[in-house]
Amino acid sequence: MKSKNFLGVLAIFLLVILSACGNGASPSKKETKTVLHISAAASLKDAIDVIKPLYERAHPGTKLTFDFAGSGQIRERVESGAPIDGVLFASESDMDKLIQAKKATDKAEFAQNTLVLIEPASKKERKTKDLSNKLETYQKFALGNPESVPAGQYGKETLENLNLYNDMKDKLVLASDVRQVLSYVSSGNADAGFVYKTDALISNKVRVVQAVPDSLHAPIGYYSGVVSDTEHQQATESFMDFMRQQKAQKILERYGFKSVK
C-alpha cells in the first residue's frame, strides 16, 4: 500500500515538473519578435503613428520603433554606423548619397508633398496674392536649415528662384526640422515660414497663405531605403513594401500626402 502511495505521489510530482517546463518554454517563443528601428523624416510622424500599429497587427512577429528628424541628420547617422534598419526620407538627394556610399539599398518613392507658406492664424491676412511681395514684408522668416532639412532646401530654392534669398538671408530663423518651423510660426516667434502642407494641416494655430508653385523648387518626393548592414533585411523590406500598399497610402493621403501610383 505504501508502495502504491509513493508511486502515486511520484507520478504527480513528475507531472508538475513537466507542466512547469512546458509553461516556461511557451512564453519565450511567443515573446520572440524581430525589432526594427526605422528613422523617418519629421513630417511623417503623424501618419506613421497610425501606420505603425496597423503593420504590427498584420505582422505579429515584428515590432517597429521609430525616431524622427531631418533627412540630412538621419543620413549622417546612417553614415556614422548608427543602429538603423531602414529610412524614410523627404529627400531624394539624401537617399541617393546613401546609395552611392553603399550604405543603403532598395530606394523607392512612396509619397509626395506640397510646400506651403504659413503665417500665425491670429495674424490679419494680407490682400496681396503675389508671393514675392508677401515674402518681402516679413521681418522674421522661419526656414528649415537647408544643410539638413529637405523642406528648408526646397524653401531656399524657392527664394533663390524668386531672387529673394540674399535679401532675406538676415531675416531667416533656421530650424532643425520642419516641425520646429511650424512651432516658430504658431508661437509667433516668426512672421511666416515654409512647411509642408501635411504639417500645416495638424495645427489650428497657423494659416496656409498659399501653396508654393512646384516650378519654383525640385519635386518633393519621399523615399524609403533599407540600410545595408541591417541584420533584418527581409523584415525591413517587408515594411518598406507596406508603405507603398493601399492601406498605408490611404493613411498618407488622409494626412495630406500625395500618393504614388
Secondary structure in CASP SS format (residue, H / E / C, confidence):
PFRMAT SS
TARGET T0000
AUTHOR 0000-0000-0000
METHOD secondary structure of the structure
MODEL  1
M C 1.00
K H 1.00
S H 1.00
K H 1.00
N H 1.00
F H 1.00
L H 1.00
G H 1.00
V H 1.00
L H 1.00
A H 1.00
I H 1.00
F H 1.00
L H 1.00
L H 1.00
V H 1.00
I H 1.00
L H 1.00
S H 1.00
A H 1.00
C H 1.00
G H 1.00
N H 1.00
G H 1.00
A H 1.00
S H 1.00
P H 1.00
S H 1.00
K H 1.00
K H 1.00
E H 1.00
T C 1.00
K C 1.00
T E 1.00
V E 1.00
L E 1.00
H E 1.00
I E 1.00
S E 1.00
A E 1.00
A E 1.00
A H 1.00
S H 1.00
L H 1.00
K H 1.00
D H 1.00
A H 1.00
I H 1.00
D H 1.00
V H 1.00
I H 1.00
K H 1.00
P H 1.00
L H 1.00
Y H 1.00
E H 1.00
R H 1.00
A H 1.00
H C 1.00
P C 1.00
G C 1.00
T E 1.00
K E 1.00
L E 1.00
T E 1.00
F E 1.00
D E 1.00
F E 1.00
A E 1.00
G C 1.00
S H 1.00
G H 1.00
Q H 1.00
I H 1.00
R H 1.00
E H 1.00
R H 1.00
V H 1.00
E H 1.00
S C 1.00
G C 1.00
A C 1.00
P C 1.00
I C 1.00
D C 1.00
G E 1.00
V E 1.00
L E 1.00
F E 1.00
A C 1.00
S C 1.00
E H 1.00
S H 1.00
D H 1.00
M H 1.00
D H 1.00
K H 1.00
L H 1.00
I H 1.00
Q H 1.00
A C 1.00
K C 1.00
K C 1.00
A E 1.00
T E 1.00
D E 1.00
K E 1.00
A E 1.00
E E 1.00
F E 1.00
A E 1.00
Q E 1.00
N C 1.00
T C 1.00
L E 1.00
V E 1.00
L E 1.00
I E 1.00
E E 1.00
P E 1.00
A C 1.00
S C 1.00
K C 1.00
K C 1.00
E C 1.00
R C 1.00
K C 1.00
T C 1.00
K C 1.00
D C 1.00
L H 1.00
S H 1.00
N H 1.00
K H 1.00
L H 1.00
E H 1.00
T H 1.00
Y C 1.00
Q C 1.00
K C 1.00
F E 1.00
A E 1.00
L E 1.00
G E 1.00
N C 1.00
P C 1.00
E C 1.00
S C 1.00
V C 1.00
P H 1.00
A H 1.00
G H 1.00
Q H 1.00
Y H 1.00
G H 1.00
K H 1.00
E H 1.00
T H 1.00
L H 1.00
E H 1.00
N H 1.00
L C 1.00
N C 1.00
L C 1.00
Y H 1.00
N H 1.00
D H 1.00
M H 1.00
K H 1.00
D H 1.00
K H 1.00
L E 1.00
V E 1.00
L E 1.00
A E 1.00
S C 1.00
D C 1.00
V H 1.00
R H 1.00
Q H 1.00
V H 1.00
L H 1.00
S H 1.00
Y H 1.00
V H 1.00
S H 1.00
S C 1.00
G C 1.00
N C 1.00
A C 1.00
D C 1.00
A E 1.00
G E 1.00
F E 1.00
V E 1.00
Y E 1.00
K H 1.00
T H 1.00
D H 1.00
A H 1.00
L C 1.00
I C 1.00
S C 1.00
N C 1.00
K C 1.00
V E 1.00
R E 1.00
V E 1.00
V E 1.00
Q E 1.00
A E 1.00
V C 1.00
P C 1.00
D H 1.00
S H 1.00
L H 1.00
H C 1.00
A C 1.00
P C 1.00
I C 1.00
G E 1.00
Y E 1.00
Y E 1.00
S E 1.00
G E 1.00
V E 1.00
V E 1.00
S C 1.00
D C 1.00
T C 1.00
E C 1.00
H C 1.00
Q H 1.00
Q H 1.00
A H 1.00
T H 1.00
E H 1.00
S H 1.00
F H 1.00
M H 1.00
D H 1.00
F H 1.00
M C 1.00
R C 1.00
Q C 1.00
Q H 1.00
K H 1.00
A H 1.00
Q H 1.00
K H 1.00
I H 1.00
L H 1.00
E H 1.00
R H 1.00
Y C 1.00
G C 1.00
F C 1.00
K E 1.00
S E 1.00
V C 1.00
K C 1.00
END
